Amino acid sequence: MTPRTPIASPSSDVSGLRDYAFDWALVDVETSGLVARRDRVLSIAVVTIGPDGEQTGEFSTLLNPGCDPGPVEVHGLTAERLLGAPAFEEVAGRIGALLQDRVLVAHNAQFDYDFLAHEFARARLYLPVSQRLCTLALNRQVDPPAEDMKLGTLAAHYGVPQTRAHDALDDTRVLAGILRATLREAALLDLPLPLVACPPRQDAQFAPQPPKTPCAYRNPGRTEAGGPLVQGMKIAITGETATSRAELVARSVAAGLNVMSSVSRHTSALVTNEAGSGSSKARRAAAEGVPVIDEHTFLKLLSDVRPGTPHRAAETKAAGTTSKVAATAAAAPTVTTPTPTAPAAPGIPSSPGTAVPAPRRPSPADTPQARPLTGQRVLVLGGTHPAAAAARTRIVELGGSAAVNLSRSVTDAVLLAGGEADRRTGRMSDLGIPLHDEHWLTVPGAAPDGTGTTPTATRPSVPDHPRTPLVLPRGGVVDLPAPQGTPAPLWHITAAWAPQDACDIDVVAFVLDEDGQVTFDEDFVFYGAPENPAGTVHLLTDGPAEQTIAVDLAALPPASRKVAVAAAIDRERTFRDVGAVQVTAVPGTGAAPLARATLDAATTERTLLLAEFYRRGPVWRFRAVGQGYDHGLAGLARGYGVDIAD
């Protein structure tokens, strides 16, 4: 495929890119598994590059992890090959010297960074990394016309030779060529680098807690005075007890109760011998009207816990069921058309001022001929928030995809009032992207023949992009592809927005049961707790304007029916200040995206429910939600049953 302007050659010279000049430390690790807190590094390579792009150093070694090497069929590192190799702590000093005062670079950088952080912690050493750059995230911003974003695919696209895939040293050398080429592309697009700050991690205390076994029963609600306990009830314990806390918890769990570490409005009962103790749990129970049971009564009730309602197990047989989206781009995907009102979070009213444009229902005129922007990606510049949101909605109605940032996949730009002040406007002519006025989206038939285009723009031929995902409207639903009857185990929901100077945006996730509630507070994943205890849902920080929620659908227990992903703004800003948020569903790391939606909140929302994966019988689905709320993240979390301190 030939883009509108040539892709830079993989030469090493990047000396002219002053805004992108850093000392780099490119890293690749091969590991015994995918969980950094549990698995070990088997081999590591580090290549250092100066601000001019020239290599300044190189180091690689095998490592003896002292454990099973894991998937030998992937990395080829058998226990015999690793025998006699140094332990990590023996080479940690040399690795640290190469990382010191440099930006760590890796493809899927959080993976490599997390493994290094845990290895340095085990060696009781400081990991000297203050910033990292992910070439996968950077290439998602550049969005080159490659089949996917995997290392080998990008190497072929940029003309970087690759000799041995999954060899740490060769992968790092390949990464160096990809970095140089991508930096030149970023400079052409005037993209800010997605650098991620890395706070110090000097010990193993940041590792997630051991997994908690989910309760097998639905929460039946609160206990009644003198009534029995029922399996699935959420029980909290506080204060001194005659029976050891460990025994109380063990007996409760064995009886089918769900023992919680905190009290919320969903708690069935608080067990305490000191109801007036003033503990935080006792105060919260009193405020929420949660029944209080003393230890003696609780032990008597434990002897006769009534049967509860089990969580519905996901159906495993899907005779005759096929995915609504084929695994190949050639298939014609089917989208479930939403109703105009998006679902609200449990217990949370919709914001009175919400004015998010509802999706238009399809009409007989919605044919490929009547949707002239099909296959095109359009960036809106300028305009008030309502005007820009309306323009992006119209783009989707015409079959196009609304972009939130300038990238290689952008084919057109629409200039609204004030858009000429946008720094990206000046890049359009250099990139051969035509600029249109607002009438381009409103005049019937304007899009196919260029009517409404500004006089200075010339409309180039638009090459087919090999990774054009399905475009979903707000509320749109699509089934996840399921070859051989099961979906890919790992899925990503990536949220991206225009870079912000005045506020920070946090992407979060909630793992929910069929009642729309978290089973326990730790199933709320956010910056301070980026992984749930079972390791099935993980927050990946890809840059200041992009974050990803990774979900292992295959490992979720049957009780988990939905993973809801939201975004929240700090500093009292609203999503009017941010503009559109793009959400993308991707089957695994670096794979081609399945679906994409561009969501516009209205003027007052501080929290935005972005998207969700949810079960429908044997099928997992992805839904673009786009429901905004005026309250902050704490209100959303409480609606899902998370205990949030005031």
C-alpha positions in Angstrom: 0.0 0.0 0.0 1.3 3.5 -0.9 0.5 6.3 1.6 0.0 9.9 0.5 3.6 10.8 1.5 6.5 8.5 1.6 7.4 6.5 4.7 10.9 7.4 5.9 13.6 4.9 5.2 15.1 3.0 8.2 18.4 5.0 8.2 19.8 5.7 11.6 20.0 9.5 11.2 17.4 11.3 13.3 19.6 14.3 14.2 17.2 16.8 12.7 14.4 15.9 15.0 15.2 18.1 17.9 11.9 17.7 19.7 12.3 14.0 19.6 16.0 13.8 20.7 16.5 11.7 23.8 19.0 9.2 25.1 17.2 5.9 24.6 17.6 2.5 26.2 15.8 -0.1 24.0 14.8 -3.2 25.9 13.4 -6.6 25.1 12.8 -9.5 27.6 11.8 -13.1 27.0 9.9 -14.5 30.0 8.6 -17.7 31.5 5.0 -16.4 31.4 2.9 -13.3 31.2 2.4 -12.3 34.9 5.3 -10.1 36.1 4.6 -10.7 39.8 4.9 -14.5 39.3 7.0 -15.2 36.2 10.7 -14.6 35.6 12.9 -13.0 32.9 14.8 -15.7 30.9 16.8 -13.4 28.6 17.3 -9.7 28.2 18.8 -7.4 25.7 19.5 -3.6 26.0 20.6 -1.4 23.1 21.4 2.3 23.8 20.9 5.0 21.2 21.9 8.6 21.4 19.8 11.7 20.4 21.1 11.5 16.9 19.9 7.9 16.5 23.3 6.3 16.5 23.8 3.2 18.6 26.0 3.8 21.7 26.0 0.5 23.5 24.6 -3.1 23.5 24.2 -5.9 26.0 22.4 -9.2 26.1 22.4 -12.3 28.2 20.5 -15.5 29.0 19.3 -15.7 32.6 18.8 -18.6 34.9 15.4 -18.0 36.5 15.5 -20.9 38.9 12.1 -22.1 37.7 10.4 -23.8 34.8 11.0 -21.7 31.6 7.4 -21.9 30.5 6.4 -21.8 26.8 9.6 -23.2 25.2 7.7 -23.4 21.9 7.5 -19.6 21.8 11.0 -18.5 23.0 13.0 -21.7 22.5 14.7 -21.3 25.9 14.9 -24.7 27.5 16.0 -25.4 31.0 19.2 -27.0 29.6 20.0 -23.8 27.6 19.6 -21.7 30.7 21.6 -23.9 33.0 24.8 -22.0 33.9 23.5 -18.6 32.8 23.7 -15.9 35.5 20.9 -15.0 37.8 19.3 -11.7 37.3 20.8 -10.1 40.4 24.3 -10.9 39.0 23.8 -8.7 36.0 21.3 -6.2 37.5 24.0 -3.6 38.1 25.2 -3.7 34.4 21.6 -3.4 33.2 20.9 -0.5 35.6 23.9 1.4 34.3 22.5 1.1 30.7 19.1 2.3 31.8 20.3 5.2 34.0 19.3 8.6 32.7 17.7 7.2 29.5 14.2 6.8 28.4 13.3 3.1 28.4 11.8 2.0 25.0 10.0 -1.3 24.3 7.2 -2.6 22.2 4.3 -2.9 24.7 6.6 -1.1 27.1 4.5 -1.7 30.3 5.1 -5.4 30.0 8.9 -5.1 29.9 8.9 -2.4 32.5 6.8 -4.4 34.9 9.0 -7.4 34.6 12.1 -5.3 35.1 10.5 -3.7 38.2 9.8 -7.0 39.8 13.3 -8.4 39.0 15.0 -5.4 40.4 12.7 -5.6 43.5 13.7 -9.2 44.0 17.3 -8.2 43.8 16.6 -5.4 46.4 17.8 -2.8 43.9 16.4 0.4 42.5 15.2 0.4 38.9 16.7 3.6 37.5 13.9 4.4 35.0 12.0 7.7 35.3 10.3 7.6 31.8 9.3 5.1 29.2 8.1 5.1 25.7 6.0 2.4 24.1 6.6 2.0 20.3 3.3 0.1 20.1 1.4 3.1 21.5 3.4 5.5 19.4 2.5 3.6 16.3 -1.1 3.5 17.3 -0.9 7.3 17.2 0.9 7.3 13.8 -1.4 4.6 12.5 0.7 3.6 9.5 -1.0 1.4 6.8 0.2 -1.9 8.1 -1.8 -5.0 8.6 -1.4 -4.8 12.4 0.9 -3.3 15.0 3.0 -6.4 15.9 6.8 -6.0 15.9 7.4 -8.2 12.8 4.6 -6.5 10.8 6.0 -3.0 11.6 9.5 -4.2 10.7 8.4 -5.3 7.3 6.4 -2.0 6.8 9.3 0.2 7.7 11.9 -1.9 5.9 13.8 -3.1 9.0 15.4 -6.5 8.6 14.4 -9.2 11.1 16.4 -12.3 11.5 15.1 -14.2 14.6 11.7 -13.4 16.1 11.5 -13.8 19.9 15.3 -13.5 20.2 15.8 -10.7 22.7 18.9 -9.2 21.0 17.5 -9.4 17.4 14.1 -8.0 18.6 15.9 -5.1 20.2 17.9 -4.3 17.1 14.6 -4.5 15.1 13.0 -2.2 17.6 15.8 0.4 17.1 15.0 0.6 13.4 11.3 0.9 14.1 11.9 3.6 16.7 13.9 5.7 14.2 11.3 5.4 11.4 8.4 6.1 13.8 10.1 9.2 15.2 10.3 10.6 11.7 6.7 9.8 11.1 5.7 11.4 14.5 7.7 14.6 13.5 5.9 14.7 10.1 2.5 14.5 11.9 3.7 16.9 14.7 2.7 14.3 17.3 3.8 14.7 21.0 5.6 11.6 22.2 3.5 9.5 24.6 6.1 9.5 27.3 5.0 7.8 30.6 6.4 8.8 34.0 7.6 5.9 36.0 7.5 6.4 39.8 10.1 4.6 41.8 9.5 0.9 42.5 12.0 -0.4 44.9 10.3 -3.3 46.6 7.7 -6.0 45.9 4.9 -4.2 47.9 3.3 -2.9 44.7 2.4 -6.5 43.6 -1.3 -7.2 43.6 -2.8 -9.3 46.4 -3.2 -13.0 46.0 -6.5 -13.9 44.2 -9.6 -14.1 46.2 -12.0 -17.0 45.3 -15.2 -15.4 44.0 -18.4 -16.3 45.9 -20.5 -18.8 43.9 -23.8 -17.3 44.8 -25.7 -14.1 44.0 -26.2 -11.6 46.8 -29.8 -12.0 48.1 -29.7 -8.7 50.0 -29.7 -7.9 53.7 -30.5 -10.2 56.6 -33.8 -9.8 58.3 -34.1 -9.4 62.1 -34.0 -13.0 63.5 -33.9 -14.4 60.0 -31.4 -16.9 58.6 -28.3 -16.3 56.6 -28.5 -17.1 52.9 -25.6 -18.1 50.7 -24.2 -15.2 48.7 -24.8 -12.6 51.5 -22.0 -10.0 51.7 -20.6 -10.1 55.3 -18.2 -7.7 56.9 -16.4 -8.3 60.3 -15.0 -5.6 62.6 -13.5 -5.4 66.1 -12.3 -8.0 68.5 -13.9 -11.5 68.4 -13.5 -14.5 70.6 -13.1 -16.7 67.5 -10.0 -15.9 65.5 -10.7 -13.7 62.4 -9.1 -16.3 60.1 -11.5 -19.0 61.4 -14.6 -16.8 61.1 -13.7 -16.0 57.5 -12.9 -19.6 56.7 -16.2 -20.9 58.1 -18.2 -18.1 56.4 -16.6 -18.8 53.0 -17.2 -22.6 53.5 -20.8 -21.9 54.1 -21.2 -19.9 50.9 -21.0 -16.4 52.3 -19.1 -13.6 50.6 -16.8 -12.0 53.2 -15.9 -8.4 52.3 -13.1 -6.2 53.6 -15.4 -3.1 53.7 -19.0 -2.0 54.2 -21.2 -0.5 51.5 -24.9 -0.2 50.9 -24.8 -3.7 49.4 -23.5 -5.3 52.6 -25.9 -7.9 54.0 -24.7 -7.7 57.6 -21.9 -6.5 59.8 -20.6 -8.9 62.4 -19.2 -7.1 65.5 -19.3 -7.3 69.3 -18.8 -3.5 69.5 -21.6 -1.9 67.4 -20.8 1.5 69.0 -17.1 1.3 68.6 -16.9 4.1 66.1 -14.8 2.0 63.7 -15.1 3.0 60.0 -17.1 -0.1 59.2 -19.5 0.5 62.1 -20.0 4.1 61.1 -20.6 3.2 57.5 -23.1 0.4 58.6 -25.0 2.9 60.7 -25.1 5.4 57.9 -26.3 2.8 55.3 -28.7 1.0 57.7 -26.8 -2.3 57.4 -28.0 -4.9 60.0 -25.5 -5.6 62.8 -25.1 -9.1 64.3 -22.9 -10.0 67.3 -20.5 -12.9 67.1 -22.5 -15.3 69.2 -25.6 -14.9 67.0 -23.6 -15.1 63.8 -22.0 -18.4 64.8 -25.4 -19.9 65.5 -26.7 -18.7 62.1 -23.6 -20.2 60.4 -24.8 -23.6 61.4 -27.9 -23.3 59.3 -27.1 -21.1 56.2 -29.9 -21.4 53.7 -29.2 -22.3 50.0 -28.6 -19.4 47.7 -29.0 -18.8 44.0 -25.9 -19.7 42.1 -24.4 -17.4 39.6 -25.4 -18.4 36.2 -22.7 -20.3 34.4 -21.9 -19.1 30.9 -23.4 -21.3 28.3 -20.8 -23.4 26.6 -22.9 -24.8 23.7 -23.7 -22.5 20.9 -25.1 -24.9 18.2 -25.7 -23.0 15.1 -24.5 -19.7 16.6 -22.0 -17.7 14.6 -20.3 -14.5 15.4 -21.8 -11.3 14.0 -18.4 -10.2 13.0 -16.3 -12.4 10.9 -12.6 -12.8 11.8 -11.6 -11.5 8.4 -12.0 -8.0 6.9 -13.7 -9.5 3.9 -16.8 -10.6 5.9 -19.7 -8.2 6.4 -20.1 -7.6 10.1 -23.5 -7.1 11.7 -24.0 -4.4 14.3 -26.8 -4.3 16.7 -28.5 -0.9 16.4 -28.9 0.8 19.8 -31.9 2.5 21.2 -31.5 6.2 21.6 -31.0 6.1 25.4 -27.7 4.6 26.6 -27.9 2.4 29.8 -27.1 4.2 33.0 -24.9 2.6 35.7 -26.8 0.9 38.5 -28.2 3.3 41.1 -27.0 6.3 39.2 -29.4 8.7 37.5 -28.5 10.2 34.1 -27.1 13.7 34.2 -29.9 16.2 33.7 -27.8 18.2 31.2 -26.7 15.2 29.1 -27.1 16.1 25.5 -25.0 13.5 23.8 -26.4 13.0 20.3 -28.3 9.7 20.1 -27.5 7.5 17.1 -29.8 7.7 14.1 -31.6 4.5 13.3 -30.8 3.1 9.9 -33.1 3.8 7.1 -33.5 2.2 3.6 -31.2 5.0 2.3 -28.4 3.6 4.4 -26.7 1.8 1.5 -23.1 1.9 0.5 -24.0 4.4 -2.2 -25.9 6.6 0.2 -23.0 6.6 2.8 -20.3 8.3 0.8 -17.6 8.5 3.6 -17.4 4.7 4.0 -13.8 3.8 4.5 -12.6 7.3 5.2 -11.4 8.8 8.4 -12.2 12.5 9.1 -10.7 14.9 11.6 -12.8 17.8 12.8 -10.9 21.0 13.7 -12.3 23.9 15.6 -15.9 24.7 16.4 -17.8 24.8 19.7 -18.2 21.5 21.5 -21.8 21.0 20.3 -20.8 21.9 16.7 -17.8 19.6 16.7 -19.9 16.7 18.3 -22.6 17.2 15.6 -20.0 17.1 12.9 -18.5 13.9 14.2 -22.0 12.3 14.5 -22.7 13.3 10.8 -19.4 11.7 9.7 -20.5 8.4 11.2 -23.9 8.7 9.6 -22.2 9.1 6.3 -20.3 6.0 6.9 -17.0 7.5 7.9 -14.9 7.2 11.1 -14.4 10.4 13.2 -10.8 10.9 14.3 -9.7 12.6 17.5 -6.0 13.1 16.5 -4.0 13.5 13.3 -2.6 10.2 12.1 -1.6 8.5 8.9 -5.1 7.0 8.5 -6.8 10.5 8.4 -8.1 11.0 4.8 -10.0 14.3 5.2 -10.3 17.3 7.7 -13.3 19.5 8.3 -12.5 23.1 9.4 -15.1 24.7 11.7 -15.0 28.2 13.2 -11.7 28.8 14.9 -10.1 25.7 13.4 -7.5 27.7 11.6 -5.8 28.3 15.0 -5.3 24.5 15.5 -1.6 23.7 15.0 -2.6 20.6 13.0 -4.2 22.7 10.3 -0.8 23.7 9.0 0.2 20.1 8.5 -2.7 19.2 6.2 -1.2 20.5 2.9 2.2 18.8 3.7 0.4 15.5 4.2 -1.9 15.9 1.2 -5.0 15.9 3.3 -7.9 18.0 1.9 -9.5 20.6 4.1 -13.2 21.0 3.8 -15.6 23.6 5.2 -18.7 22.7 7.3 -21.0 22.5 4.2 -19.1 19.4 3.0 -21.0 17.4 5.6 -24.4 19.0 5.1 -24.8 19.4 1.3 -26.3 16.2 -0.1 -23.9 14.6 -2.5 -21.0 16.8 -1.4 -18.8 14.1 -0.1 -18.4 12.0 -3.3 -17.4 14.8 -5.7 -15.6 17.2 -3.4 -18.2 20.0 -3.4 -17.7 22.0 -0.3 -14.0 21.6 -0.3 -11.9 24.7 0.3 -10.5 26.1 -3.0 -6.9 25.4 -2.0 -7.4 21.7 -1.3 -7.0 18.9 -3.8 -8.6 15.6 -3.1 -6.1 12.8 -3.4 -7.0 9.2 -4.1 -7.6 7.5 -0.7 -5.7 4.2 -0.4 -7.5 1.3 1.3 -6.3 0.9 4.9 -5.7 -2.8 5.8 -6.9 -2.3 9.4 -10.1 -0.3 8.8 -12.2 -1.4 11.9 -16.0 -1.5 12.2 -17.3 1.9 13.1 -19.9 1.8 15.9 -22.3 4.6 16.9 -22.9 5.5 20.5 -24.7 2.4 22.0 -23.6 0.2 19.1 -23.0 -3.5 19.9 -21.0 -6.1 18.1 -20.3 -9.8 18.9 -16.6 -10.7 19.4 -15.3 -13.2 16.8 -15.2 -16.7 18.2 -13.3 -19.1 16.0 -13.8 -22.7 17.1 -16.6 -21.4 19.4 -14.5 -19.4 21.9 -13.4 -15.7 21.7 -9.7 -14.8 21.8 -8.7 -14.9 25.5 -7.1 -11.4 25.6 -9.0 -8.3 24.5 -8.1 -4.7 24.9 -10.3 -1.6 25.2 -8.1 1.4 24.3 -9.3 4.9 25.0 -7.6 7.9 23.3 -8.2 11.7 23.3 -6.5 14.9 22.3 -3.6 15.7 24.5 -4.6 17.9 27.5 -2.6 20.5 29.4 -5.2 21.5 32.0 -6.4 18.2 33.4 -5.6 14.5 33.7 -7.9 11.7 32.6 -8.0 8.3 34.3 -9.4 5.2 32.7 -10.9 2.6 35.1 -12.7 -0.8 34.9 -15.2 -2.6 37.0 -15.7 -6.4 36.9 -19.4 -7.0 37.4 -21.7 -9.9 38.2 -25.2 -10.4 36.8 -26.6 -7.9 39.3 -24.2 -5.2 37.9 -22.1 -5.2 41.1 -18.5 -5.9 41.8 -18.0 -9.2 43.7 -15.5 -7.4 45.9 -13.8 -4.0 46.0 -10.6 -5.3 44.4 -12.5 -5.8 41.1 -12.4 -2.0 40.7 -9.2 -1.5 38.6 -7.7 2.0 38.5 -4.3 3.8 38.6 -3.7 3.0 42.3 -4.7 -0.6 41.8 -3.9 -1.4 38.1 -4.7 -5.1 38.3 -7.5 -7.0 40.0 -6.4 -9.9 42.3 -7.0 -12.6 39.8 -5.0 -10.8 37.2 -7.8 -11.0 34.6 -8.2 -7.3 34.2 -5.2 -4.9 33.9 -4.9 -1.2 33.3 -2.1 -0.3 30.8 -0.8 3.3 30.8 0.2 3.9 27.2 0.7 7.6 27.4 -0.8 10.9 28.6 -3.6 10.7 26.0 -4.2 7.0 25.8 -4.9 4.2 28.3 -5.9 0.6 27.8 -7.9 -2.0 29.8 -6.7 -5.5 29.0 -9.2 -8.3 29.8 -8.5 -12.0 29.8 -12.0 -13.2 28.9 -11.1 -16.9 29.0 -10.0 -16.6 32.6 -13.0 -14.7 34.0 -15.1 -16.8 36.3 -18.7 -17.6 35.4 -19.9 -15.0 38.0 -18.3 -12.2 36.0 -20.8 -11.2 33.4 -19.5 -7.8 32.4 -16.4 -5.6 32.4 -17.4 -1.9 32.3 -14.7 0.7 31.3 -15.0 4.4 32.2 -13.0 7.6 32.2 -12.9 10.3 34.8 -11.5 13.8 34.9 -9.7 15.5 37.8 -9.4 19.2 38.7 -13.1 19.9 38.3 -12.8 20.0 34.5 -15.5 18.4 32.3 -15.5 16.4 29.1 -16.4 19.5 27.2 -12.8 20.6 27.9 -11.6 17.3 26.5 -13.8 16.8 23.4 -14.2 13.4 21.8 -12.9 10.2 23.3 -12.1 7.3 20.9 -12.6 3.7 22.1 -11.3 0.8 20.2 -11.7 -3.0 20.7 -8.6 -5.0 19.9 -8.2 -8.8 20.1 -4.8 -8.9 21.8 -1.5 -7.0 21.9 -0.7 -5.3 18.6 -3.6 -7.0 16.6 -5.8 -5.3 14.1 -8.7 -3.6 15.8 -12.2 -5.1 15.5 -14.3 -2.0 16.2 -14.0 1.7 17.0 -16.3 4.4 18.3 -15.9 8.1 18.8 -17.8 9.4 21.9 -18.8 13.0 22.6 -20.0 13.9 26.1 -21.9 17.2 26.6 -20.9 20.1 28.7 -21.0 19.1 32.3 -19.9 15.5 32.6 -16.9 14.6 34.7 -17.3 10.8 34.4 -17.9 9.0 31.1 -18.9 5.3 30.8 -17.0 4.4 27.7 -17.6 0.8 26.7 -18.1 -2.7 28.0 -17.5 -6.4 27.3 -20.5 -8.4 28.4 -21.8 -12.0 28.0 -24.9 -12.8 26.1 -25.4 -16.6 26.4 -22.3 -18.2 25.0 -21.2 -15.0 23.2 -19.1 -12.1 24.5 -20.1 -8.7 23.1 -18.5 -5.3 22.9 -20.7 -2.2 23.4 -19.7 1.5 22.8 -21.7 3.2 25.6 -20.9 6.9 25.8 -23.0 7.7 28.9 -21.9 10.8 30.9 -22.4 11.7 34.5 -22.0 15.0 36.3 -20.5 13.5 39.5 -17.0 12.2 39.9 -15.5 8.7 39.8 -16.4 8.0 43.4 -20.1 8.2 42.6 -19.8 5.9 39.7 -17.8 3.4 41.8 -20.4 3.4 44.6 -23.1 2.7 42.0 -21.3 -0.5 41.1 -21.0 -1.5 44.8 -17.4 -0.4 45.5 -16.9 1.0 49.0 -15.3 4.5 48.5 -14.2 6.5 51.6 -15.4 10.1 51.6 
